[in-house]
């Protein structure tokens, strides 16, 4: 009787373990699983990506072309890296500027592939804001001429992702004839939660990051205060169209489709798609 009871307990424990194992999805961990060293290795793997990004669009194109990829889409890029750290996915497909934040001084993550196709980013404004766009363009050149843009990049990335994008030979004159939504204020839309571009301090009390520092520096040169409007990425362009902010400074990749619909400045930061895996 005692032996049967022990056997029953062992069987029950084994069943619970089996159900638990089946219920939790984990990344590919078989010994013969190939390392992910390019998007060609995404076939049959679990790949995490932020929704409504160029990385997400790229994955959609691969799947449309016949690839079998198990995509884990998230609204926040932080969730992608949480899944990678927990072993739920095999890799994160993401911007190189973001990967710099996660692999810097980290034993958890490693970048295994970097696209050779540039994906520069610009500041986005609504059509009809040409005067403000011209002032912002000049202010961006001024930041590069003074070396302040370089310092902002190094402080946030540990590297200069702005080098050689803008090479003004003299300090530009910044136009003063422009209008903003609020007098004396530059209202900036951004998705806070995309480190190191824009995120919060640990206590959530302050916005920090590369784009935050750039926006503050631009506003100062334009003689304005700055006000941030935290907006989810999937609605950020709709917010611009509705006049909820003067511009978007939030890692906006310059694409032909966006250039048709909006005003995009010349690039202020360089970017490429990349793959990050667990170290």
KETI-850970 format. One record per residue (C-alpha): x, y, z; residue number from 1. Coordinates in nm, 3 decimals, decimal comma. Layout:
BEGIN
<<X Y Z> NUM>
...
***
This chain:
BEGIN
<<0,000 0,000 0,000> 1>
<<0,279 0,241 0,095> 2>
<<0,470 0,153 -0,225> 3>
<<0,161 0,219 -0,439> 4>
<<0,107 0,554 -0,265> 5>
<<0,466 0,657 -0,331> 6>
<<0,432 0,550 -0,694> 7>
<<0,112 0,754 -0,727> 8>
<<0,283 1,061 -0,583> 9>
<<0,574 1,019 -0,824> 10>
<<0,340 0,981 -1,121> 11>
<<0,142 1,288 -1,019> 12>
<<0,461 1,488 -0,981> 13>
<<0,579 1,375 -1,324> 14>
<<0,248 1,476 -1,480> 15>
<<0,259 1,818 -1,316> 16>
<<0,614 1,867 -1,443> 17>
<<0,507 1,765 -1,795> 18>
<<0,213 2,004 -1,793> 19>
<<0,430 2,286 -1,663> 20>
<<0,686 2,220 -1,934> 21>
<<0,419 2,219 -2,202> 22>
<<0,256 2,531 -2,069> 23>
<<0,569 2,749 -2,083> 24>
<<0,716 2,837 -2,420> 25>
<<1,094 2,854 -2,422> 26>
<<1,348 2,946 -2,684> 27>
<<1,512 2,686 -2,903> 28>
<<1,764 2,514 -2,676> 29>
<<1,857 2,194 -2,857> 30>
<<2,232 2,130 -2,869> 31>
<<2,234 2,138 -3,251> 32>
<<2,045 2,469 -3,279> 33>
<<2,242 2,692 -3,512> 34>
<<2,359 3,028 -3,380> 35>
<<2,169 3,327 -3,512> 36>
<<2,424 3,527 -3,703> 37>
<<2,194 3,686 -3,965> 38>
<<1,823 3,715 -4,050> 39>
<<1,867 3,404 -4,266> 40>
<<1,891 3,210 -3,937> 41>
<<1,545 3,326 -3,821> 42>
<<1,383 3,025 -3,991> 43>
<<1,197 2,822 -3,727> 44>
<<1,316 3,043 -3,442> 45>
<<1,145 3,265 -3,185> 46>
<<1,220 3,630 -3,261> 47>
<<1,102 3,923 -3,053> 48>
<<1,038 4,266 -3,205> 49>
<<0,868 4,594 -3,122> 50>
<<0,548 4,648 -3,317> 51>
<<0,513 4,917 -3,585> 52>
<<0,890 4,944 -3,639> 53>
<<1,105 4,888 -3,946> 54>
<<1,233 4,570 -3,783> 55>
<<0,875 4,447 -3,755> 56>
<<0,810 4,542 -4,118> 57>
<<1,124 4,352 -4,219> 58>
<<1,002 4,037 -4,042> 59>
<<0,663 4,070 -4,215> 60>
<<0,843 4,083 -4,550> 61>
<<1,043 3,768 -4,468> 62>
<<0,726 3,581 -4,371> 63>
<<0,546 3,703 -4,684> 64>
<<0,837 3,565 -4,885> 65>
<<0,783 3,221 -4,731> 66>
<<0,994 3,218 -4,414> 67>
<<0,861 3,037 -4,106> 68>
<<0,939 3,262 -3,811> 69>
<<0,773 3,258 -3,470> 70>
<<0,739 3,632 -3,407> 71>
<<0,687 3,768 -3,055> 72>
<<0,565 4,128 -3,105> 73>
<<0,552 4,378 -2,818> 74>
<<0,447 4,740 -2,789> 75>
<<0,753 4,817 -2,572> 76>
<<1,107 4,721 -2,670> 77>
<<1,186 4,659 -2,302> 78>
<<0,949 4,361 -2,313> 79>
<<1,152 4,213 -2,602> 80>
<<1,469 4,212 -2,397> 81>
<<1,287 4,081 -2,088> 82>
<<1,180 3,778 -2,294> 83>
<<1,533 3,728 -2,424> 84>
<<1,680 3,739 -2,076> 85>
<<1,421 3,486 -1,954> 86>
<<1,497 3,254 -2,245> 87>
<<1,153 3,276 -2,403> 88>
<<1,289 3,390 -2,739> 89>
<<1,604 3,323 -2,936> 90>
<<1,681 3,679 -3,043> 91>
<<1,562 4,038 -3,059> 92>
<<1,549 4,218 -3,396> 93>
<<1,606 4,582 -3,314> 94>
<<1,773 4,916 -3,389> 95>
<<2,148 4,932 -3,335> 96>
<<2,113 5,247 -3,122> 97>
<<1,893 5,051 -2,883> 98>
<<2,120 4,748 -2,883> 99>
<<2,405 4,974 -2,770> 100>
<<2,218 5,038 -2,446> 101>
<<2,156 4,670 -2,374> 102>
<<2,497 4,529 -2,461> 103>
<<2,698 4,806 -2,299> 104>
<<2,869 4,662 -1,988> 105>
<<2,630 4,365 -1,999> 106>
<<2,706 3,996 -1,958> 107>
<<2,352 3,902 -2,064> 108>
<<2,337 4,012 -2,429> 109>
<<2,554 4,015 -2,739> 110>
<<2,502 4,166 -3,085> 111>
<<2,556 3,897 -3,348> 112>
<<2,467 4,081 -3,670> 113>
<<2,458 4,438 -3,796> 114>
<<2,295 4,539 -4,122> 115>
<<2,512 4,715 -4,377> 116>
<<2,208 4,916 -4,490> 117>
<<2,187 5,252 -4,310> 118>
<<1,859 5,350 -4,148> 119>
<<1,906 5,717 -4,050> 120>
<<1,664 5,890 -3,817> 121>
<<1,512 6,236 -3,842> 122>
<<1,283 6,472 -3,655> 123>
<<0,927 6,452 -3,786> 124>
<<0,686 6,744 -3,832> 125>
<<0,344 6,782 -3,992> 126>
<<0,308 6,931 -4,337> 127>
<<0,264 7,306 -4,307> 128>
<<0,537 7,336 -4,042> 129>
<<0,811 7,429 -4,288> 130>
<<0,924 7,738 -4,094> 131>
<<0,966 7,544 -3,770> 132>
<<1,136 7,260 -3,958> 133>
<<1,389 7,506 -4,105> 134>
<<1,466 7,642 -3,758> 135>
<<1,512 7,289 -3,620> 136>
<<1,741 7,199 -3,913> 137>
<<1,960 7,500 -3,839> 138>
<<1,964 7,422 -3,468> 139>
<<2,071 7,063 -3,539> 140>
<<2,360 7,195 -3,748> 141>
<<2,452 7,429 -3,464> 142>
<<2,463 7,137 -3,219> 143>
<<2,694 6,949 -3,454> 144>
<<2,917 7,249 -3,520> 145>
<<2,966 7,315 -3,149> 146>
<<3,035 6,947 -3,069> 147>
<<2,738 6,930 -2,832> 148>
<<2,564 6,664 -3,041> 149>
<<2,873 6,446 -3,023> 150>
<<2,878 6,479 -2,644> 151>
<<2,508 6,396 -2,614> 152>
<<2,563 6,082 -2,823> 153>
<<2,865 5,963 -2,624> 154>
<<2,688 6,029 -2,294> 155>
<<2,389 5,817 -2,395> 156>
<<2,535 5,549 -2,623> 157>
<<2,896 5,526 -2,517> 158>
<<2,969 5,586 -2,886> 159>
<<2,898 5,855 -3,145> 160>
<<2,612 5,748 -3,371> 161>
<<2,599 6,102 -3,510> 162>
<<2,947 6,124 -3,664> 163>
<<2,973 6,254 -4,022> 164>
<<2,596 6,295 -4,064> 165>
<<2,616 6,673 -4,047> 166>
<<2,939 6,860 -4,113> 167>
<<2,865 7,235 -4,101> 168>
<<3,174 7,447 -4,163> 169>
<<3,041 7,744 -3,967> 170>
<<2,783 7,821 -3,703> 171>
<<2,447 7,857 -3,882> 172>
<<2,203 8,140 -3,834> 173>
<<1,890 8,000 -3,671> 174>
<<1,561 8,142 -3,808> 175>
<<1,332 8,306 -3,557> 176>
<<1,019 8,338 -3,771> 177>
<<0,826 8,025 -3,681> 178>
<<0,518 7,927 -3,485> 179>
<<0,464 7,659 -3,223> 180>
<<0,143 7,523 -3,073> 181>
<<0,205 7,708 -2,750> 182>
<<0,384 8,041 -2,738> 183>
<<0,737 7,996 -2,608> 184>
<<0,710 7,616 -2,592> 185>
<<0,834 7,335 -2,817> 186>
<<0,593 7,046 -2,764> 187>
<<0,756 6,713 -2,844> 188>
<<0,586 6,378 -2,894> 189>
<<0,785 6,071 -2,800> 190>
<<0,736 5,714 -2,686> 191>
<<0,902 5,708 -2,347> 192>
<<1,020 5,352 -2,287> 193>
<<1,273 5,307 -2,568> 194>
<<1,614 5,320 -2,400> 195>
<<1,860 5,474 -2,461> 196>
<<1,659 5,707 -2,686> 197>
<<1,387 5,803 -2,438> 198>
<<1,305 5,644 -2,105> 199>
<<1,267 5,735 -1,737> 200>
<<1,484 5,741 -1,430> 201>
<<1,443 5,442 -1,199> 202>
<<1,187 5,628 -0,989> 203>
<<0,993 5,729 -1,302> 204>
<<1,014 6,096 -1,207> 205>
<<1,219 6,225 -1,501> 206>
<<1,251 6,161 -1,874> 207>
<<1,607 6,088 -1,985> 208>
<<1,785 5,961 -2,296> 209>
<<1,940 6,075 -2,622> 210>
<<1,625 6,220 -2,779> 211>
<<1,532 6,392 -2,453> 212>
<<1,872 6,561 -2,439> 213>
<<1,852 6,657 -2,808> 214>
<<1,504 6,805 -2,763> 215>
<<1,616 7,011 -2,464> 216>
<<1,923 7,138 -2,651> 217>
<<1,716 7,228 -2,958> 218>
<<1,457 7,412 -2,751> 219>
<<1,730 7,613 -2,582> 220>
<<1,878 7,718 -2,917> 221>
<<1,531 7,813 -3,042> 222>
<<1,464 8,020 -2,730> 223>
<<1,184 7,791 -2,615> 224>
<<1,085 7,579 -2,320> 225>
<<1,030 7,210 -2,395> 226>
<<0,726 7,000 -2,311> 227>
<<0,713 6,625 -2,369> 228>
<<0,399 6,430 -2,459> 229>
<<0,443 6,059 -2,388> 230>
<<0,262 5,870 -2,665> 231>
<<0,247 5,504 -2,760> 232>
<<0,436 5,433 -3,081> 233>
<<0,138 5,291 -3,268> 234>
<<-0,044 5,623 -3,229> 235>
<<0,240 5,872 -3,240> 236>
<<0,197 5,982 -3,603> 237>
<<-0,178 6,015 -3,563> 238>
<<-0,111 6,245 -3,269> 239>
<<0,110 6,464 -3,489> 240>
<<-0,164 6,483 -3,753> 241>
<<-0,414 6,587 -3,485> 242>
<<-0,187 6,870 -3,370> 243>
<<-0,111 6,726 -3,027> 244>
<<0,257 6,829 -3,053> 245>
<<0,485 7,034 -3,275> 246>
<<0,715 6,750 -3,372> 247>
<<0,816 6,392 -3,299> 248>
<<1,166 6,337 -3,163> 249>
<<1,153 5,965 -3,098> 250>
<<1,390 5,757 -3,311> 251>
<<1,185 5,809 -3,628> 252>
<<1,346 5,626 -3,920> 253>
<<1,345 5,822 -4,244> 254>
<<1,148 5,625 -4,504> 255>
<<1,000 5,728 -4,841> 256>
<<0,650 5,659 -4,710> 257>
<<0,697 5,894 -4,414> 258>
<<0,861 6,160 -4,631> 259>
<<0,549 6,165 -4,849> 260>
<<0,320 6,226 -4,552> 261>
<<0,533 6,439 -4,320> 262>
<<0,830 6,673 -4,303> 263>
<<1,142 6,486 -4,195> 264>
<<1,466 6,665 -4,119> 265>
<<1,797 6,551 -4,252> 266>
<<1,940 6,270 -4,032> 267>
<<2,056 6,363 -3,683> 268>
<<2,152 6,010 -3,574> 269>
<<2,265 5,701 -3,765> 270>
<<2,106 5,362 -3,718> 271>
<<2,104 5,009 -3,858> 272>
<<1,899 4,700 -3,790> 273>
<<2,074 4,440 -3,579> 274>
<<2,025 4,110 -3,400> 275>
<<2,082 4,065 -3,027> 276>
<<2,097 3,722 -2,862> 277>
<<2,171 3,597 -2,515> 278>
<<2,544 3,603 -2,447> 279>
***
